[in-house]
Amino acid sequence: MESESKRKKESPNTAELAVTASFPDEVLEIVLSLLTSHRDRSSVSLVCKDWYRAERWSRTQVFIGNCYSVSPEILTRRFPNIRSVTLKGKPRFSDFNLVPPNWGADIHAWLVAFAAKYPFLEELRLKRMAVSDESLEFLASNFPNFKLLSLLSCDGFSTDGLAAIATHCKNLTELDIQENGIEDSSGSWLSCFPESFTSLEVLNFANLTSEVNTDALERLVSRCKSLKVLKVNKSISLEQLQRLLVRAPQLEELGTGSFLQDLTARPYADLESAFNNCKNIHTLSGLWEAVPLYLPALYNSCANLTFLNLSYTALQSGEFAKLVVHCPRLRRLWILDTVEDKGLEAVGSNCPLLEELRVFPADPFDEEIIHGVTEEGFVAVSFGCRRLHYVLYFCRQMTNAAVATIVQNCPNFTHFRLCIMTPGLPDYLTNEPMDEAFGAVVKTCSKLQRLSVSGLLTDLTFEYIGKYAKNLETLSVAFAGRSDRGMQCVLEGCPKLRKLEIRDCPFGNEALLSGLEKYESMRSLWMSACNVTMNACRRLAKQMPRLNVEVMKEDGSDDSQADKVYIYRTVAGPRRDAPPSVLTL
Amino acid sequence: MSTTPLEHDYIGLSESSSVPRSSDKLSYSSSSSSCTEENYTSSNKACLNFKETELRLGLPGSQSPGRKPSHGLSLFGKDIENNNSNSNSNNTNGYAAPSPLKSLVSGAKRGFSDALDGVSRNWGLSINGKPDAELGKGAVLYSPRGGLDDKCKIMKEVDVLPLSPKPVQEKKNQVPALNENEPTSAPAAKAQVVGWPPIRSFRKNTMASNLVKNNDAAEGKSGSGCLYVKVSMDGAPYLRKVDLKIYSNYMELSSALEKMFSCFTIGQCDSHGLPGQDGLSESRLMDLLHGSEYVLTYEDKDGDWMLVGDVPWDMFTETCRRLRIMKGSEAIGLAPRAMEKCKNRT
């Protein structure tokens, strides 16, 4: 930064110099405040001291991908005017129970710092953080302008904490509670919104289970005229849903409650007309326990749908096909594999605008099941949906040829996450490894940012990735590879790699240490059940002081092996809140 | 691999079926086991015919060859929902009672190394460090070693295992994990790899509780909104299931059953009864026993076989566990009791 400002002074272009010198800070701040992308802002801050200063004063939103990469003190010192914070905590594999409990990522210390430095804080988005009821109460009481709370995959709180938010946050516009591991003791939190409270625009409690007071909900929906997003939970019946829809025809995103109820003719007609009346709905989810009989009530609403989330609804292929015929504008679709290949064929035939497809397994632990989707369904979608660029696909069999066809049809993949559910499964037709499949993906899809591989894979897959995946940022590997060489190829070859997560692969110390220089340019590395030793980790920690090298120990396992290693760059130094099972080297 | 499409045909679940798939699966497997419990004179022939059409109708508890725990790669299997139902999403995947699983884990490992013929590379079963998991000590945690020669060939041998054809009977064996009323001697649980497939705990728990709910309903326990009971008919090669909740009286039930089992003749009694009467009148009963070949009976929750029609409909739906369309000759023993009840009532 210093050298750059010197260069500017020595520039022969004096006119340019004059412009720069006479540019008042305030103007610069206004200009920079129009920049929203975090990366652009980071670049801007590196230009010169003036710009660094202007940028830090004008920044109102901050995104922290790893809460331990920076401390609350450092953050609040650099950016005095933050109104919106996004924080991500635990490593992603904590979603799959690979991270010990009490690992950390507690929000409380951050909230205390924010209360002091950002009392005007408006938005907080947390992912994989530990959040207690106490923290939520603290949040509710210390930030009078607080507007938006989004908790995704967090844990540690209960519905009592939500009650505190509902009671005290007078300016709340958004409450979004998704897929958290929380204690859902009662639905009474919803009744805590005062009668005078009208500002809500987004309410998502779809993943909570307790019954809420439906009268309170109806009144809330009636008086919040700006409500755009309403996602209710399973406890809300179809009849109750109809009453809610009648009160909120302006809704744009709807998550229904249980779709299982005995409806005689009259209530069904009312439901259908309520749906028809909500002409702005573009996103639909919920549909818990949907009985196909009532799905036609949705048909008219489906015409405008861009995002349909049926990932908690076990529909069979026939009933799903009948529904999807009515959704020609679909851009995002999440479904269960109960729709099978036939259902996916219907998607290919009816949804030419589709950009994102996620197929979740209904019975992931059932080896003997012969249902679900296969390579055929995926291929069928690729023929019909040429704009597809995001896919998450759980299946039980795949072939190299199918994947090659898929990427030939859809070369614009940015996110390709293929999960062949049996570890180490080869191409079921040729019995060969799936190397060529992922080779085709990286060769053809030059824009690929995120890749998850599966099936039987040798080092060749990783050679391909290293050679071709030049835009790759996130790579997830499990039960794959043959030697250290695989991991080395990736570390050497992918310039934009930020997150690498590996489990159950034969990568060892040589591979780990080959990335010495690389890890500082990445957000994090996760390696579990590989061949890494404690000594290698110690060596890495010693040589790279700006990395935190953490090893999670299991009881009774070999002391020289490093079972789970989590390495990340940080300016905050080693963390002090690690539990005893986590060693910081 | 030709076995996969065959199994597809075998299951033959039609798309138009409105029954949730998991309970459909259960009904099929339980019906196959009940078929052999009853003594059909023609049953053997029927069952044999089924074998030709690829139904496996072994006695419950019997295992077809190759179904031992050490067979194949038991890397992951059934999540034991019973143990998991109380745990929060943060806890590890359910494991069955530790001791059977421990032996299973080591069994699986042995099987694996047998299959690999001494190749040192194994897929570890990594168990999460949950303190109370006794598995932690007993389970094997080992990481694959690299640098193998001739890897492809070995991997081919290994990987054939998960693709080996599995008799359909294995389908039945997944039932006991969730279903207390159908004991089999299938392994309590397959060893499971922690955190695989990579599905968020929240989603896993939600889908698991849906599955349990379907099974409860399928077993005739008071579930939410349906009450499926098995219906068997003497001489018929397979059973059916009906949802008692969708009928409101005996007439509806018997006409539905009549449609299901075309030779069923109890429907005769429908037209003669007084409107609004729940039980069968004495005259109808006599018609039934003397005129028709079959009698509709049910097993109540005490395990006794009763004649259908004695008690009010609501009581019937609450106590009925299964239905059996019995040959008239076998039902004679039930008649005096039933008639006495009728006499007492009128």
Interface residues (C-beta under 8 A of the other chain):
Chain A: F93 D95 F96 N97 L98 P100 P101 S153 D155 E179 N180 G181 E183 N207 L260 D262 E289 V291 P292 L293 S311 Y312 A314 Q316 S317 G318 E319 T338 K342 F360 P361 A362 D363 P364 F365 D366 E367 E368 I370 H371 F394 Q397 C419 M421 T422 P423 G424 L425 P426 Y428 L429 N431 P433 L456 T458 S476 A478 F479 G481 R482 S483 D484 R503 D504 C505 P506 F507 G508 S528 A529 C530 N531 M552 K553 E554 D555 G556 S557 Q561 D563 S581
Chain B: M1 T4 E7 H8 I11 E15 S16 S17 S18 P20 R21 S22 L73 L75 F76 G77 K78 D79 N88 S89 N90 N91 T92 N93 R121 W123 G124 S126 N128 G129 P131 G136 K137 L141 S143 P144 R145 G146 G147 L148 K151 C152 M155 K156 V158 D159 V160 P162 L163 K166 E170 K171 N173 Q174 K190 Q192 V193 V194 G195 W196 P197 P198 I199 R200 S201 F202 R203 K204 T206 M207 N210 L211 S224 G225
